[in-house]
Amino acid sequence: MNQTSSIELHNYIGGAWRQPRNGNSAPVCNPATTERIASVPMSSNADVDDAVAAARAAFPAWRRTPPGERIQYLFALKQLLDANIRDLAAAITRECGKTLAEAEGELRRGIENVEVACGIPTLMMGANVEDIARGIDEIMIRQPVGVVAIITPFNFPGMIPLWFLPYAIACGNCAIVKPSEKTPVTMARVFELLEAIKLPPGVVNLVHGGRESVDALLDHSGVRAVSFVGSSAVARHVYSRAAASGKRVQCQGGAKNPSVILPDADMEMTTKIVADSAFGCAGQRCLATSVAIAVGDAGRTFPGLISDAAASRRVGNGLEAGVEMGPVITADSKQRIHGLLAAATRGGATMRVGGADARVPAVGNFVAPTVLDNVESGSEIAGTEIFGPVLSLMHARTVEEAIEYVNRAAYGNMACLFTRDGLAARKFRYEAEVGNVGINVGVAAPMAFFPFSGWKESFFGDLHAQGRDAIDFYTEKKVVVERWPTDWSRKF
């Protein structure tokens, strides 16, 4: 794929690359340079119909393909992803803005899911009990649900589709992926690899576009299940609309993740970890630390340390050596973040470092790593998902007070604690009302064989991404009760 000039992307439907029926497209720009790098199709309902028809046509043969044969394609995909990881990482950096190291790390986590999905012959096993009554056996088997839609966000264009796609097709489903129109190039490149492994036509399909394409997938009677990651507002829309159409749905929403720092924490280690969590990927991830709660004497030392760490972070184009943080995704995002910072300072928060006046590269959507101190727990900035490199500092007298703040929050994606005290850590793990907990880690990202959890406004649905939750989501359970009377056998 050309790395310098603008490219024209296409949909991938029924094993072939196709232009959208309406011919409409939108620009894709490098957020670090503002240069146009691609044109993405803005597909219509008719394009979605084509993709669903292709997936439905492929489904009967694919579900009859033995699981041991289905995973051979995933083994091949894993090898190609490994072989092309640098090219894919560069594509992520060009369209998303994160550093090459961050992009490669994202892909490694996505590849983990391909590896786990290769265990489908074991993971899809059912259960059976002989003689539930005299001469009667009962069996539970798993069968694929049919055609599934996967709708993914801009911030992890490689990893998040791989949270879902490998499990979906390994379980015998056919899939339609709708990547973000802001970062569609990476998934187009992944589909070139999927084409190379020669999956049967229609098993995997790629439909680009915006809201029209999303709503068409949510409403389509041929789509049986929907996986989504995005903001909570959009997650609520996707969940309610798809559920109203009778689909099973899993929707990962937004977050406002707090890290609690106790006075006994290793401050040097804690500062480095929290800085990486708050400012990594320019804060554009659902597991970014966006609030730090300094407990007791930690409030005297941690604010200065984290401010120094923010001020020293090198900001620039993620393709350049030594850069530690790239831009946010669009100029509108930059403007929105600066507006939130201005409102926060008017509301009484103190700008320790960063903000709109901080020095950043003149060209590109760059926002300086920012630390706000004395943020009130009830303020707008404390409850808003900023999705940028902004860390809000709060102060608490006790760990109980900090946990109370964690549990008052509308979101429940992740919370972390930094301490040497095992009893405090157990209390936090036990009482924090979030789906992912970190102890002395800044990003509590579950490995692929664990579910990526989330509570409250951070998740809509019952079954999460990854691991056994993915198997449950992408399969139907069927219970068979069998009786073979002995007198029938005497007739033969």
GIFEN-V399852 format. One record per helix or strand of 3 or more residues. SS is the DSSP state (alpha for helix, beta for strand). FROM is the first residue (numbers start at 0). TO is the last residue. If there is no record, write none. Layout:
SS | FROM | TO
SS | FROM | TO
This chain:
beta | 10 | 12
beta | 15 | 17
beta | 24 | 28
beta | 35 | 40
alpha | 44 | 62
alpha | 66 | 82
alpha | 84 | 95
alpha | 99 | 116
alpha | 119 | 122
beta | 126 | 132
beta | 135 | 143
beta | 146 | 150
alpha | 158 | 169
beta | 173 | 177
alpha | 184 | 195
beta | 203 | 205
alpha | 210 | 218
beta | 224 | 228
alpha | 231 | 243
beta | 247 | 251
beta | 256 | 260
alpha | 266 | 282
beta | 288 | 294
alpha | 297 | 310
alpha | 330 | 345
beta | 349 | 352
beta | 369 | 372
alpha | 379 | 382
beta | 389 | 395
alpha | 398 | 407
beta | 413 | 417
alpha | 421 | 430
beta | 435 | 438
alpha | 466 | 472
beta | 474 | 482
alpha | 485 | 488
